[in-house]
Amino acid sequence: MTDTATVHRLAPAVAARLLGVVLCTVAVLILLGTLAIAVLDLHTLFLLVPVTLTIALLVATWWAWRQKGWVARLTPEGYRIQWVRGVGAASGRWKDVEDAVTTTVAGSPVVVLRLRDGRTTTIPVEMLATDREAFVRDVQDHLQRGHGLRKW
């Protein structure tokens, strides 16, 4: 384990579901443009507006997933979680983490980081493109190092 940040990206299945939502939004946008052309008897050149917006939305989506497509970022000082509803404390320092446990919530495996002030961070492992055991080991390594413990 190194002293650098570890990034755990969004699982492909979850990214595909999010992309499906974006594509449905794009389809509705083009449909509305087409209906506006038909009903209001607009020039077909008007269809370039939703097409341009569609291209802009797809480029913005690609850029967002490229830059922010990670779920968990573990650094030597602490952690940060994003894209997770109901995560609890989305970030914290390792020194503030009392312990880490694995459990299931609603039938899905999660890692729960319990903080000293009573808050928790819940990380659903199925959202990660990382192997479950590898993620748990990575969290344990960061937690041990954050508390000043070294592996022998």
C-alpha positions in Angstrom: 0.0 0.0 0.0 1.3 3.4 -0.9 0.8 6.7 0.7 -1.1 8.1 -2.3 -4.8 8.4 -2.9 -6.8 5.4 -4.0 -9.8 6.0 -6.3 -12.6 3.5 -6.6 -14.7 4.2 -9.7 -18.3 3.8 -10.5 -19.3 0.2 -11.5 -20.1 -0.2 -15.2 -23.6 -1.4 -14.5 -24.4 1.7 -12.5 -22.8 4.0 -15.1 -24.9 2.2 -17.8 -28.1 3.0 -15.8 -27.2 6.6 -15.4 -26.4 6.8 -19.1 -29.8 5.3 -19.8 -31.4 8.2 -17.9 -29.3 10.7 -20.0 -30.3 9.1 -23.2 -34.0 9.1 -22.3 -33.7 12.8 -21.5 -32.1 13.3 -24.9 -34.9 11.4 -26.7 -37.5 13.5 -25.0 -35.6 16.7 -26.0 -35.5 15.7 -29.6 -39.2 14.6 -29.5 -40.3 17.9 -28.2 -38.3 19.7 -30.9 -39.8 17.5 -33.6 -43.3 18.1 -32.2 -42.7 21.9 -32.1 -41.7 21.8 -35.7 -44.8 19.9 -36.7 -47.3 21.8 -34.6 -46.0 25.3 -35.0 -45.0 24.7 -38.6 -41.4 25.8 -38.0 -38.6 25.3 -40.4 -36.8 22.0 -40.0 -33.6 23.9 -39.3 -35.1 24.5 -35.9 -34.3 20.8 -35.2 -30.7 21.8 -34.9 -31.5 23.4 -31.5 -32.3 20.1 -29.7 -29.6 18.2 -31.6 -27.0 20.8 -30.5 -28.3 20.6 -27.0 -28.1 16.8 -27.2 -24.5 16.9 -28.3 -23.7 19.4 -25.5 -25.4 17.2 -22.9 -23.6 14.1 -24.0 -20.2 15.8 -24.0 -21.0 17.3 -20.6 -22.0 13.8 -19.3 -18.8 12.2 -20.7 -16.7 14.9 -19.1 -18.4 14.6 -15.8 -17.9 10.8 -15.6 -14.3 11.2 -16.7 -13.6 13.8 -14.1 -16.0 12.8 -11.3 -16.7 9.1 -12.1 -15.3 7.9 -8.9 -17.4 6.8 -5.8 -14.7 6.6 -3.1 -11.4 8.4 -2.8 -9.2 7.2 0.0 -6.2 9.4 0.9 -3.7 9.1 3.7 -5.6 11.8 5.6 -9.2 10.7 5.1 -11.9 9.6 2.7 -14.5 11.2 0.4 -17.6 9.5 -1.0 -19.8 10.8 -3.8 -22.7 9.6 -6.0 -24.2 7.7 -3.1 -27.6 8.6 -1.7 -27.9 8.0 2.0 -24.2 7.9 2.5 -24.4 9.7 5.8 -21.1 11.5 6.4 -19.7 11.9 2.9 -16.2 12.6 4.1 -14.0 12.3 7.1 -10.5 11.9 8.5 -9.2 8.5 9.3 -8.4 9.7 12.9 -12.1 10.3 13.4 -13.1 6.8 12.3 -13.7 4.5 15.2 -14.1 1.3 13.2 -15.1 -0.1 9.9 -17.6 -3.0 9.5 -19.1 -4.9 6.6 -22.8 -5.7 6.7 -25.8 -5.7 4.4 -28.5 -3.0 4.0 -31.6 -3.9 2.0 -29.9 -7.0 0.8 -26.8 -5.2 -0.6 -23.3 -5.5 0.9 -22.0 -2.3 2.4 -19.0 -1.0 4.3 -19.9 1.1 7.3 -17.4 3.5 8.7 -18.4 4.5 12.3 -17.1 7.9 13.3 -16.3 8.9 16.9 -19.0 11.6 17.0 -21.8 9.0 16.3 -22.1 9.6 12.6 -21.6 6.9 10.0 -20.6 6.6 6.4 -22.3 3.8 4.4 -20.6 2.7 1.2 -22.5 0.2 -1.0 -19.9 -2.0 -2.5 -22.0 -2.9 -5.5 -21.6 0.7 -6.8 -17.8 0.2 -7.1 -15.9 -1.2 -10.1 -13.6 -2.8 -7.5 -13.7 -6.3 -6.1 -15.5 -6.3 -2.7 -12.6 -7.8 -0.7 -10.0 -5.6 -2.4 -12.0 -2.5 -1.4 -12.3 -3.7 2.2 -8.6 -4.4 2.4 -7.9 -0.9 1.0 -10.2 0.7 3.6 -8.5 -1.3 6.4 -5.0 -0.4 5.1 -5.9 3.3 5.0 -7.6 3.2 8.4 -4.6 1.5 10.0 -2.2 4.0 8.5 -4.5 6.9 9.5 -4.3 5.7 13.1 -0.5 5.5 12.9 -0.4 1.7 12.7 2.0 -0.1 10.3 1.6 -3.5 8.8 4.4 -5.9 9.6 
